[in-house]
Amino acid sequence: MTLDRLTTPYAAALAEQGGEASIRLNVPGHNAVVNSESELLGYVGETTLLRDFTPLLSGLDKGDDSPLRQAEQAAAEAWGARRVWFLTGGASQGNRIAAITLAAFREPETPVIVQRSAHSSFIDGIVLAGLRPRFLDPSIDTELGIAHGIAVGRLGASLAAGPAKGVYIISPSYFGAVADVAGLAAASHAAGVPLVVDAAWGAHFGFDASVPDQPLRSGADIVVSSTHKLGGSLTQSAMVMLGDGPFSDELEPLIDRAVAITQTTSANSLLLASLDIARYELQTKGWRIADAVRSADGLRSALRADPRFGVASDAFDRFDDIVGVDPMRVSIDVRRAGLNGNIVRERLQTESGIYVEIATHSCIVLMYGPGHTVDPDPILRELHRIGDDSPQQASGIPRMPPPSAPLVVRPRDAFFGASEVVAIGDAVGRVSADALAAYPPGIPNILPGERFTAEVVDFLRATAGAGGGYVRGALDPSMGTVRVLAGDI
Ligand SMILES: Cc1ncc(COP(=O)(O)O)c(C=O)c1O
């Protein structure tokens, strides 16, 4: 074992403390009892029980120089941050922290420019914090049916169009499209406001020359990172990072408060330790990223040579908001094979045990974590088998998300306002009280405060009615009814 107090301060301290003889009469109530009557022991193993400690303990996380603070400091150095906070509520918590921080930054009523394709957790943050968003639609690939990012020129125009106190964008996207963060940061800073980047999908960025640089090094002020996605830590563990830029002094105490009101008071020690270890591995074993990229490259080459399949991200250079693509994911275009990505994803899992991250009607996206190398042959074989036995499949899930609907009420006021439930057929023209998001990818199609359009209603209905379709936030899973603001608005 190479982990010690110098390499991984918190993970090593936790392992030591869990290994010491002790009588545990505190929570968690399993008390790390290691005897044969414990079903939990049999299920998760002795090491897990012994290292599952409650917070606020000397030697682990109590005090300004605790191993946990040291681990966060090591992470800050690794990502080039002024400060990093470890989170146990995913990047979803990070997004709520970002929204609360932006709300507390400067005048409460000044809008924040927000990429409209923000993950639903940031929309939840807008509601919680009472933020006033000014949405900016991302570019849309109408052929593949996916949203990309915001070009620097469009952000500049929006900044010039009216007062704003911050900017929130996503990079990389679910599909691996990387925005010009340096350009967006420069435009934001020139307008005197900070740039927040949801880099949930880019925790591994900057740790090997084969992947793009990470957004803090390009000038982002706050970065939300879902370390568990492609950074190698346990599910739910994440980080929020503060850069060393022109607004850091103002932002730091605001983030600190936002972390305090969103973090559980029982942060899981194993999740925290996994962040410490993931950081160490990213920092010292960049070759694992290079290995995964080589493996993904192998699959991409085979797909490019295949008459039936293609690489969806090969077409990304048509978009001026995209300056790079994350090579740790392979987006497979299945249209030439007459297939539907949603169905291919389902069949790969249930028939072949191949788990794929995302699908749209046009493609599926495979994610390679650091160190993961995969033989491309079984994947191609299964794709061809599915193509041979059922081409021209239609999943019923609509192809293109509808254009965004007009925002007429502040999201928080709509969420908490007097509402009523109406049949979806009567919703056109009414103001939504909920955020409703077709999954995947979980980008809300209507927000609290937006007025339902016929296109949004048709899209949500069709998604809920299709096999494999699911609308997050729906009052009624079949989308027969929706919650709207009461009265004439
Ligand atoms: C862009 C983006 N941000 C944030 C999140 C939330 O991340 P987590 O699942 O870690 O809470 C997701 C989840 O898929 C996401 O796609």
The ligand as an ORCA input file, in Angstrom:
! r2SCAN-3c Opt
* xyz 0 1
  C     -23.625     18.661    -16.101
  C     -23.947     17.969    -14.794
  N     -23.821     18.660    -13.647
  C     -24.098     18.120    -12.451
  C     -24.533     16.819    -12.358
  C     -24.858     16.226    -11.020
  O     -23.816     15.393    -10.615
  P     -23.953     14.353     -9.420
  O     -24.607     13.149     -9.998
  O     -22.545     14.133     -8.987
  O     -24.765     14.961     -8.337
  C     -24.683     16.049    -13.518
  C     -25.139     14.659    -13.446
  O     -25.238     13.937    -14.380
  C     -24.386     16.652    -14.776
  O     -24.539     15.980    -15.922
*
